[in-house]
């Protein structure tokens, strides 16, 4: 290597070292407060339940993400808030005493803070529109939440499945 080549290589190395020393390392992502997110999701579920029990269609559906997919046993999937609005209107018209309650709630939040999974057991009571008899349905609900641009958390998908009584034991 000639002196000129060596000087050029040394200059390039020195420039690269100077750039590396002056360029700050990328900022580490702040720790995600998963407890805070879990609290936000539980609060949204509680408000959604209150809105449902008040039979307020618009407020009930306001908890939906724009691309919501709702899956409930025995029903066709509901895709989008408009479909959820129509379905909820029909349900309230057919079951004016519909009431929903949850218990045993849990929320798991992804470490990245970009998704949360809500799970609970539910009791859904209503009067059957055909038989006019009271019905109590027990089941499980699982819902996926995702953050929105405004900082809120909305339901991206939900699954409701009833849990029929266990069969009677055979003697």
N, C-alpha and C positions, 0 to 999 in steps of 0.2 A: 504494500500500500504506500503510495507516495505521500509526502507531507501535505499536499493540497487535498488529497482524498481523505487523509486522516483528519485534517482540520475541518473538512466538510462534514464528516461523520460525527466528529466531536460536537460541532455546532448544532447539528440536527438532534443529537442526544441531549444536549444542554437545553435546547428549545423545548423538546418534549418533556423533559423533567420540570422545566419552569411552568409549562402549561398544566401539567398534572398537579403541581404544588398550588397553583392559583385557582384551579377549578375545584370548587367544593364537591365533596361526594354527594350523590343523590340523597335527598332526605328520606329517612326511614319512615315508613307509613306509621302514623300514630296508632297506638293500641286502640282497638275497637272496644267500646263499652258494651259488652254483650248483655249485661244486666239491664242497662238502660233500654236497649232494643227490646229485650224480653218484656219489660214493663210497658213499652209503647204498644207492642203487639197485644198483650193482655188487655190493656185499656181500650184498644180498638175493638177487640172481640166483645168486651163488656158493653161498649157503646152500640156496637152492631146488634147485640142481643136486645138491648133496650129499644133500639129503633124498630127492630122486628116485632117485639112484643107490643109496641105502640101502633103497629100496623102502618108505619110510615114508609111507603114504598121508596120514595126518593132518598130518604136518609138511609134506609137499609142498603140500597144499591150504591150509595156513595162510598162504601167501604171497599168496593171492587176496584182492582187495577183495570186499566183499559183493555187488557187481553185476558180477562178472567175466564177460567173454565170451571164450571161447577158440575160435580158428578154426585148424584144422589140416587140411592138404590131405587130401582123401578121407574126411573125417569130418564128421558133423553138428556144428554149433556147440554148444559147452558154455556154458550160461548159469547162473551161480551156483555157489557152492562145493559144494552138494549134488550137482549134476550132475557137477562135476569129480571129486568123491570117488568116485562110482559108476563113472565112466569110467576113472579111474586104477586102481581095484581090478580092473576087468576086464582092463586092459592088463597089470598085473603078474601076474595069474593066467595069461594067455595067453602072456606073454613074461617068464618069471622071470629071464632074463639081460639084460633091457633096460638099456642104459647110454647116457647122454647127456653130451656134452662141448661146450663152446663155445670160440670163439676170436674174435679181431678184434672185441672188444667196443667199443662207443661208447655214450655217453649224452649226449643233448641235453636241457637243462633250460630251461623257459620262464623268461624274465626275471622274471616275477611269482612264480615258485617254486611254481606250482600244478599243474605237470605235468612229467613227464620221459619221454623216449622212449629205450628201450634197443634196441640193434641188435647182432646177432652172427651169425656163421656157426656151424653146429652139425654134429656127427657123432653119429648115433643108430645104435647097433648092437644087434642082437637076433637071436634064432633065429626064423625064420618058423614059426609054429605049424602051418601046413599042410604045407610041404615039409621042415621040420626042417633047413633049410640056413641058414647064417649070412647075415645081411643087414647091409650098411653103407649108411646113407642120409646124404647130405650135403644141407645146406639152409641157409636163412636164417630167423632169428627176429626179430620186431619186437614189442616190448611197450610198452604205455602204462602208466605208473605215476602214481598220484596220492596225495597225502598223506592220512593218516587223522587222526582226532581225537586219537589218542594220540601223534602225531608220527612214527609209522612211515610207510613208503611201501609200498603194495601194488599188485599187478598189476590194472589195471582191464580190460585187454584184451590179448590176445596173438595173434599170427599166426605160424604155422610153415609154411614152404613148402619142399619138396625142390627140389633143383637137379640134374636128371638130367644124365648125362654129355653133353658136346657131341657132335653127330653126327660120324661119321668123315668126314674130308675126301675128296672125290671126286677120282680121278686125272685 
